């Protein structure tokens, strides 16, 4: 998994990078087919914003959140992304089996 953390109008400190990495590891614990993760941390006036694009096989997942605190925005972001990853994982695991069953029944 490639993790890229960048900042827009904010300097990304090693502590921020480590915090993002530890939170993203929660997502990869649920679904280990993650190829690439791009995180953008930005500051717009008084709002701290975090965005992530997660590339998995066959799909890109995107989430964004904002808050007064950057670390809180990252927490919200990971919660959203975790829900999307679990939903994607359920779809990937459920559909191929149904298609194979229908094909076998049609052949008989």
C-alpha positions as CSV (number, residue, x, y, z in Angstrom):
1,X,0.0,0.0,0.0
2,X,1.3,3.4,-1.0
3,X,0.4,6.2,1.4
4,X,0.8,9.8,0.2
5,X,0.0,12.6,2.7
6,X,0.2,16.2,1.4
7,X,-0.9,19.6,2.7
8,X,-2.5,22.5,1.1
9,X,-1.8,25.7,3.0
10,X,-0.5,23.6,5.9
11,X,2.8,22.0,6.7
12,X,2.5,18.3,7.2
13,X,4.5,17.4,10.3
14,X,5.8,13.9,11.1
15,X,3.2,13.7,13.9
16,X,0.4,14.4,11.5
17,X,1.7,11.8,9.0
18,X,2.0,9.2,11.8
19,X,-1.5,9.9,13.0
20,X,-3.0,9.5,9.4
21,X,-1.0,6.3,8.9
22,X,-2.3,4.8,12.2
23,X,-5.9,5.7,11.3
24,X,-5.6,4.4,7.8
25,X,-4.3,1.1,9.1
26,X,-7.8,0.6,10.6
27,X,-9.2,0.6,7.1
28,X,-6.6,-1.8,5.7
29,X,-7.4,-4.2,8.6
30,X,-10.9,-4.6,7.2
31,X,-9.9,-4.8,3.5
32,X,-6.3,-5.7,2.6
33,X,-6.6,-5.2,-1.2
34,X,-5.8,-1.5,-0.9
35,X,-3.4,-0.3,-3.6
36,X,-2.9,3.4,-3.1
37,X,-4.0,6.0,-0.6
38,X,-3.8,9.8,-1.2
39,X,-4.6,12.1,1.7
40,X,-4.8,15.9,1.4
41,X,-4.9,18.0,4.5
42,X,-5.9,21.7,4.0
43,X,-6.8,24.8,5.9
44,X,-9.5,27.2,4.6
45,X,-10.1,30.2,6.9
46,X,-11.1,28.6,10.2
47,X,-12.0,25.2,8.8
48,X,-9.6,22.3,8.8
49,X,-10.3,19.9,5.9
50,X,-9.2,16.3,5.2
51,X,-9.7,14.4,2.0
52,X,-8.8,10.9,1.0
53,X,-8.8,8.9,-2.2
54,X,-8.4,5.2,-1.7
55,X,-7.7,3.1,-4.8
56,X,-8.8,-0.6,-4.5
57,X,-8.9,-3.1,-7.3
58,X,-11.6,-1.9,-9.7
59,X,-12.7,1.2,-7.8
60,X,-11.7,4.5,-6.2
61,X,-13.3,5.5,-2.9
62,X,-13.4,9.2,-1.9
63,X,-14.3,10.8,1.4
64,X,-13.9,14.3,2.8
65,X,-14.6,15.9,6.1
66,X,-14.0,19.2,7.8
67,X,-13.9,20.4,11.4
68,X,-12.3,23.1,13.6
69,X,-9.6,20.6,14.6
70,X,-7.6,18.8,12.0
71,X,-7.2,15.7,14.1
72,X,-11.0,15.5,14.5
73,X,-11.5,16.0,10.8
74,X,-9.1,13.0,10.2
75,X,-11.2,10.9,12.6
76,X,-14.4,11.8,10.8
77,X,-12.8,11.1,7.5
78,X,-11.6,7.6,8.5
79,X,-15.0,6.8,9.9
80,X,-16.6,7.6,6.5
81,X,-14.0,5.8,4.6
82,X,-14.3,2.7,6.8
83,X,-18.0,2.5,6.1
84,X,-17.4,2.8,2.4
85,X,-14.7,0.1,2.5
86,X,-17.0,-2.3,4.4
87,X,-19.8,-1.7,1.9
88,X,-17.4,-2.3,-1.1
89,X,-16.1,-5.5,0.6
90,X,-19.6,-6.9,1.0
91,X,-20.4,-6.2,-2.6
92,X,-17.2,-7.8,-3.9
93,X,-17.7,-10.9,-1.8
94,X,-21.5,-11.4,-2.4
95,X,-21.9,-11.0,-6.2
96,X,-19.6,-13.5,-7.8
97,X,-21.1,-16.4,-6.0
98,X,-24.6,-15.6,-7.1
99,X,-23.5,-15.4,-10.7
100,X,-21.8,-18.8,-10.6
101,X,-24.9,-20.4,-9.0
102,X,-27.2,-19.1,-11.7
103,X,-24.9,-20.2,-14.4
104,X,-24.7,-23.8,-13.0
105,X,-28.5,-23.9,-12.7
106,X,-28.9,-22.8,-16.3
107,X,-26.6,-25.4,-17.6
108,X,-28.5,-28.2,-15.9
